[in-house]
Amino acid sequence: MSRRHLGIFTAAVLAAASLTACGGSGDDSAAAPKTLTYWASNQGASLEADKTTLQPELDKFEKQTGIKVTVEVVPWSDLLNRLLAAAASGKGPDVVNIGNTWSASLQATGALVEFDDAALQAVGGKDRIVPAALAAAGAPGKPPAAVPLYSMAYSLYYNKKSFADAGITAPPTTWEQLAEYGKKLSTGGKWGLAIEGANPSENAHHAFTFSQQYGGEWFDSAGKPTFDTPQNVSAIKRYIDFMAADKITNPSNAEYAQNQSVSDFANGKAAMLLWQSAGSNLKTQNMPADAYGVAPVPFLASPPAGGKKVNSMVAGINMAVFKHTKNKDGALSFVKFMTSDEEQTILNKTYGSLPAVKTAASDPAFSAPEQKTIQETLVTTAAPLPQVPEESTFETLVGTAMKELFADAASGKPVTEASVKAKLTDAQQKMR
């Protein structure tokens, strides 16, 4: 990532620097090489729930190796900026979880250990890893900057009772049907579709999928941004219009950034949800598995020329090691432990995601309807986000533009093609 693009994050990086210094291993690792600091991503219903899930596994690792791992679960709203702060300062954790879409961006900082053949062998071998997951672990033509941990894809979750009460017999397969059904479901204080409108990364993921269906791209073959093309304008407007025009999304969702949309779905306030591996989160919030169905994300009924049959990004979480670690061998040992068959089964079963290693994927734990839908999407209709150094900047800029458009929609301000194009043009200019 260039200094110019890193500059976009300067304010956030400076704000996070003190947190990084407090939370990092730094000199502690040098004084006590039998310790590691680990930043985990928020995969479950809460930060505390994730810590409860992870701690027994970390205790198991300590018993096996004598290495104590101190974990902090970092919310998605903070994770990227804190990772960039750690990369810039050379202070921070030893091992981190990263969204797989950030792999090339973080690799470009030069702060991560690259997993060449020797490093991959040290964590169990390249051949064990699902190829599609490994392809989303770094820039093309370079060794991966991380190792896949959890594999996911977007699905459509729908409330069976709400559908039955509205006389809807099957989930929508097109966006036109989703809008139609959503209007029938938006009644009595309940809404058709829950959206995480203030979460830039979540917005950007949908921007990618809709753009693919409309025949758009966010970067050209030279890696230059193409944000404000007609295809991308149409794609973004279609998504924002679930709130702005179709009015099937509660305007309050424009402020959602901490998984509140999942809670609204779990609590019956919304009948549909587009999410990655939501099952474990829904279970934590006491929504029985038989209360909802899981279906592939819809497509356009009549895609334009160049439209692609893509309905999800190749989603997932990777594990990376910072070069500043004072315990690289211990860090690689921890990555090997977390990607072992046993841990892959335990953790992915808990989170409702899929193993990133082939040898654990055949476990019966991953044959439930939700996991089958995710697997089918990953195999047939998912595509990776561009693995370019500026990808994380794209997520921030375009995701924030969409956040602002949702705010406009919530306030009753018209969202037009012209206003969408203006936001995307402004985002593209900030890339230069």
C-alpha positions in Angstrom: 0.0 0.0 0.0 1.4 3.4 -0.9 2.0 6.1 1.6 -0.8 8.1 0.0 -3.3 5.3 0.6 -2.0 4.7 4.1 -2.5 8.4 4.6 -6.3 7.9 4.4 -6.0 6.0 7.7 -3.6 8.4 9.4 -6.1 9.8 11.9 -7.4 6.3 12.8 -3.9 4.9 13.0 -2.8 7.7 15.4 -5.9 7.2 17.5 -5.2 3.5 17.6 -1.5 3.7 18.3 -1.9 4.1 22.1 -4.2 1.0 22.1 -1.7 -0.9 20.1 1.1 0.0 22.5 -1.0 -1.1 25.5 -2.2 -4.3 23.9 0.9 -5.5 22.1 3.6 -8.0 23.0 6.7 -5.8 22.2 9.2 -6.1 25.0 7.0 -8.5 27.0 7.7 -11.2 24.4 11.4 -10.6 24.6 11.4 -10.9 28.4 9.1 -13.9 28.3 9.5 -15.8 25.0 7.0 -18.4 26.1 4.2 -16.0 25.6 2.2 -14.8 22.6 -0.3 -12.0 22.1 -3.2 -12.8 19.8 -5.8 -10.5 18.3 -8.9 -12.5 17.4 -11.7 -11.3 15.2 -15.3 -11.1 16.5 -16.9 -14.3 15.0 -19.7 -14.9 17.5 -22.5 -13.0 19.2 -20.2 -10.9 21.3 -16.6 -10.3 22.2 -17.0 -12.1 25.5 -18.7 -15.1 23.8 -15.6 -15.4 21.5 -13.2 -15.2 24.4 -15.2 -18.0 26.1 -15.0 -20.1 22.9 -11.3 -19.5 22.4 -9.9 -19.7 25.9 -10.2 -23.5 26.3 -8.3 -24.0 23.0 -5.6 -21.5 24.1 -5.3 -23.4 27.4 -4.9 -26.6 25.4 -2.1 -25.1 23.3 -0.3 -23.9 26.5 -0.5 -27.4 27.9 0.9 -28.9 24.8 3.7 -26.3 24.2 4.2 -24.3 27.4 3.4 -21.1 25.4 0.8 -18.9 27.0 -1.4 -17.0 24.6 -3.1 -13.8 25.7 -6.1 -13.1 23.5 -8.0 -9.9 22.8 -11.1 -10.1 20.7 -11.2 -7.0 18.5 -14.5 -5.8 17.0 -14.7 -5.5 13.3 -15.3 -1.8 13.5 -11.8 -1.3 15.0 -9.8 -4.3 13.6 -8.5 -2.9 10.3 -7.3 0.4 11.8 -5.6 -1.3 14.7 -3.9 -3.7 12.3 -2.6 -0.8 10.2 -1.5 1.0 13.4 0.5 -2.1 14.5 2.0 -2.4 11.0 3.1 1.2 10.9 4.4 1.3 14.5 6.1 -2.1 14.6 4.4 -2.6 18.0 1.4 -4.9 18.6 0.4 -8.5 18.8 2.4 -11.5 17.6 -0.5 -13.3 15.8 -3.7 -11.7 14.4 -6.9 -12.7 12.6 -7.5 -10.6 9.4 -10.4 -10.5 7.0 -9.2 -12.4 4.0 -10.0 -9.4 1.7 -7.4 -7.3 3.6 -4.5 -9.8 2.9 -2.9 -8.0 -0.1 -3.3 -4.6 1.6 -1.7 -5.7 4.8 1.0 -7.6 2.8 1.9 -4.4 1.0 2.9 -2.8 4.3 5.7 -5.3 4.6 4.8 -5.9 8.3 3.6 -9.5 7.9 5.6 -12.8 7.8 5.2 -14.3 4.3 4.3 -18.0 4.2 6.7 -19.3 1.6 7.0 -23.1 1.1 9.1 -23.5 4.3 6.7 -21.5 6.4 3.7 -23.3 5.0 5.5 -26.6 5.8 6.1 -25.5 9.3 2.3 -25.0 9.8 1.3 -28.3 8.3 1.9 -28.1 4.6 0.3 -26.3 1.6 -1.5 -29.3 0.3 -3.8 -29.4 3.3 -5.3 -26.0 2.6 -8.4 -25.5 0.4 -7.0 -23.8 -2.7 -9.7 -21.2 -3.0 -9.1 -20.1 0.6 -5.3 -19.9 0.0 -5.8 -17.8 -3.1 -7.4 -15.1 -0.9 -4.4 -15.0 1.5 -2.2 -12.6 -0.4 -1.3 -10.8 -3.6 -1.1 -12.8 -6.8 2.4 -14.0 -7.6 3.6 -13.6 -4.0 3.8 -16.0 -1.1 0.6 -15.8 1.0 0.7 -13.3 3.8 -1.5 -15.4 6.0 -3.0 -18.8 6.5 -6.7 -19.5 6.1 -8.6 -20.2 9.3 -12.3 -19.9 8.7 -14.1 -20.2 5.3 -17.4 -18.5 4.7 -19.8 -17.1 2.1 -22.9 -14.9 2.2 -26.3 -16.6 2.4 -29.9 -15.4 2.7 -31.5 -16.2 6.0 -35.2 -16.0 6.2 -37.8 -16.4 9.0 -40.0 -19.4 8.2 -43.0 -18.2 10.3 -42.9 -14.7 8.9 -42.9 -16.1 5.4 -45.7 -18.5 6.1 -47.8 -15.8 7.7 -47.3 -13.6 4.6 -48.3 -16.5 2.3 -44.7 -16.8 0.9 -43.9 -20.4 0.1 -40.2 -20.2 -0.9 -37.2 -17.8 -0.5 -36.6 -15.2 -3.2 -34.2 -16.1 -6.0 -34.0 -12.7 -7.5 -33.6 -9.2 -6.1 -36.9 -8.2 -7.6 -38.6 -11.0 -5.6 -36.8 -10.0 -2.5 -38.1 -6.5 -2.8 -41.6 -7.7 -3.5 -41.6 -10.2 -0.5 -40.0 -7.6 1.7 -42.9 -5.2 1.2 -45.3 -8.0 2.2 -43.2 -8.7 5.3 -42.8 -5.0 6.3 -45.8 -4.6 8.5 -46.8 -4.4 12.2 -43.6 -2.8 13.2 -41.5 -5.5 11.5 -39.4 -5.2 8.5 -38.5 -7.3 5.4 -34.7 -7.0 5.4 -32.1 -6.1 8.1 -29.0 -4.3 6.9 -25.8 -3.3 8.6 -25.8 0.2 7.1 -23.0 1.9 9.1 -20.5 -0.9 8.7 -18.1 0.1 5.8 -16.7 -3.4 5.3 -20.1 -5.0 5.3 -21.3 -2.4 2.8 -18.2 -2.9 0.6 -18.8 -6.7 0.5 -22.3 -6.1 -0.9 -20.9 -3.5 -3.3 -18.6 -6.1 -4.8 -21.4 -8.7 -5.3 -23.9 -6.3 -6.7 -21.3 -4.8 -9.0 -20.4 -8.3 -10.3 -24.1 -8.9 -11.1 -24.3 -5.6 -12.9 -21.2 -6.3 -14.9 -19.0 -3.8 -13.0 -15.5 -3.9 -11.5 -13.9 -1.8 -8.8 -10.4 -1.9 -10.3 -9.2 -2.2 -13.9 -6.6 -4.7 -15.0 -3.8 -2.3 -14.1 -5.2 -2.0 -10.5 -6.6 1.5 -11.0 -9.9 2.3 -9.3 -13.1 2.4 -11.5 -15.5 3.3 -8.7 -18.0 5.6 -10.5 -18.8 3.5 -13.6 -22.5 3.3 -14.6 -22.5 -0.4 -13.6 -21.2 0.4 -10.1 -23.7 3.3 -9.7 -26.6 1.0 -10.6 -25.3 -1.7 -8.3 -25.0 0.6 -5.3 -28.3 2.2 -5.9 -30.0 -1.2 -6.0 -28.7 -2.0 -2.6 -29.4 1.3 -1.0 -32.9 1.3 -2.5 -33.9 -1.5 -0.1 -34.2 1.3 2.4 -34.6 4.3 0.2 -37.2 3.2 -2.4 -38.5 -0.2 -1.5 -38.7 0.7 2.2 -38.3 -2.8 3.4 -35.4 -1.9 5.7 -35.9 0.0 9.0 -34.3 3.5 8.7 -32.6 2.8 12.0 -30.4 0.2 10.2 -28.5 3.2 8.8 -26.8 3.3 12.2 -26.1 -0.4 12.6 -22.4 -1.4 12.8 -22.1 -3.9 15.6 -24.1 -6.9 14.3 -27.4 -5.3 15.3 -29.0 -6.6 12.1 -28.3 -10.2 13.1 -30.0 -9.4 16.5 -33.0 -7.9 14.7 -33.4 -11.0 12.6 -32.9 -13.3 15.6 -35.5 -11.4 17.6 -38.1 -11.4 14.8 -37.9 -7.7 14.0 -36.8 -8.4 10.4 -37.7 -11.4 8.2 -34.6 -11.6 6.1 -30.8 -11.2 6.5 -27.8 -11.3 4.2 -24.9 -12.6 6.3 -21.9 -14.8 6.5 -22.3 -18.0 8.6 -24.9 -16.5 10.9 -26.1 -19.8 12.4 -24.0 -19.8 15.6 -24.8 -16.2 16.3 -28.5 -16.9 15.9 -28.2 -19.9 18.2 -26.5 -17.7 20.9 -29.5 -15.3 20.6 -31.9 -18.2 21.2 -33.2 -18.5 17.7 -33.8 -22.2 17.0 -32.3 -23.6 13.8 -35.7 -24.8 12.6 -37.1 -21.3 12.9 -35.2 -20.0 9.8 -34.2 -21.2 6.4 -30.9 -20.6 4.5 -30.8 -20.0 0.8 -28.3 -18.7 -1.7 -28.1 -14.9 -2.1 -30.4 -13.8 -5.0 -29.4 -12.7 -8.5 -30.9 -10.1 -10.9 -33.9 -11.4 -12.8 -32.5 -9.9 -16.0 -28.8 -9.2 -15.7 -27.3 -6.6 -18.1 -24.7 -7.4 -20.6 -21.5 -8.4 -18.8 -23.4 -9.3 -15.6 -21.8 -12.2 -13.8 -23.4 -15.1 -11.9 -21.7 -14.1 -8.6 -23.7 -13.9 -5.4 -20.9 -13.7 -2.7 -17.4 -12.8 -2.2 -15.0 -15.7 -1.2 -15.3 -14.8 2.5 -13.1 -15.9 5.3 -10.7 -15.2 8.1 -6.9 -15.7 7.8 -4.2 -15.9 10.5 -1.2 -13.7 10.1 2.1 -13.3 12.0 3.7 -9.9 12.5 7.4 -9.7 11.6 8.0 -7.7 14.9 7.2 -10.8 17.0 10.0 -11.9 19.3 8.7 -15.5 19.2 8.3 -16.4 15.5 8.7 -20.1 16.1 6.0 -20.0 18.8 3.8 -17.9 16.6 4.1 -20.4 13.7 3.4 -23.3 16.2 0.2 -21.5 17.2 -0.9 -21.1 13.6 -0.2 -24.8 13.1 -2.3 -25.6 16.2 -5.2 -23.4 15.1 -5.3 -25.0 11.6 -5.0 -28.6 12.9 -7.8 -30.9 12.0 -9.0 -31.0 15.6 -9.1 -27.2 16.1 -10.6 -26.6 12.6 -13.4 -28.9 13.5 -14.0 -27.5 17.0 -13.9 -23.8 16.0 -15.6 -23.9 12.6 -18.4 -26.1 14.1 -18.9 -23.5 16.8 -18.9 -20.5 14.4 -20.9 -22.3 11.6 -18.1 -21.6 9.1 -16.3 -24.2 7.0 -12.8 -25.6 7.6 -10.0 -24.0 5.6 -8.2 -27.4 5.5 -9.3 -30.3 3.3 -8.7 -32.9 5.9 -11.3 -31.6 8.3 -14.0 -30.7 5.7 -15.5 -34.2 5.6 -16.5 -34.1 9.3 -20.3 -34.7 9.7 -20.4 -31.4 11.6 -20.3 -29.6 8.3 -23.2 -31.3 6.6 -26.0 -29.2 8.1 -28.2 -27.2 5.6 -26.4 -23.9 6.4 -23.0 -25.3 5.7 -24.2 -27.1 2.6 -25.5 -23.8 1.2 -22.2 -22.0 2.0 -20.2 -24.8 0.4 -22.3 -24.8 -2.7 -21.9 -21.0 -3.0 -18.1 -21.2 -2.5 -17.8 -23.9 -5.2 -20.1 -22.4 -7.8 -21.0 -18.7 -7.5 -18.5 -17.0 -5.2 -15.6 -14.8 -6.4 -12.7 -13.3 -4.6 -12.4 -9.5 -4.0 -9.5 -8.0 -5.9 -6.3 -8.9 -4.2 -4.7 -5.5 -4.8 -2.8 -3.4 -2.2 -5.6 -0.8 -2.3 -8.4 -3.3 -1.5 -8.7 -2.2 2.2 -8.8 1.4 1.1 -11.6 0.5 -1.4 -13.6 -1.1 1.5 -13.1 2.0 3.7 -13.9 4.6 1.0 -16.8 2.9 -0.8 -18.2 1.4 2.4 -18.2 4.8 3.9 -19.9 6.4 0.9 -22.6 3.8 1.2 -22.9 4.5 4.9 -23.6 8.2 4.0 -26.1 7.1 1.4 -28.0 5.0 3.9 -27.9 8.0 6.3 -29.5 10.1 3.5 -32.1 7.4 2.9 -32.9 7.2 6.6 -33.4 11.0 6.8 -35.8 11.0 3.8 -33.3 12.6 1.4 -33.7 11.2 -2.1 -31.0 8.7 -3.2 -30.6 9.2 -7.0 -28.2 7.9 -9.6 -26.6 11.3 -9.6 -26.1 11.3 -5.8 -24.7 7.8 -5.9 -22.3 8.7 -8.7 -21.2 11.8 -6.8 -20.3 9.8 -3.7 -18.4 7.2 -5.7 -16.6 9.9 -7.7 -15.5 11.5 -4.5 -14.3 8.1 -3.1 -12.3 7.5 -6.3 -10.7 10.9 -6.1 -9.5 10.1 -2.6 -7.7 7.1 -4.0 -5.4 9.2 -6.1 
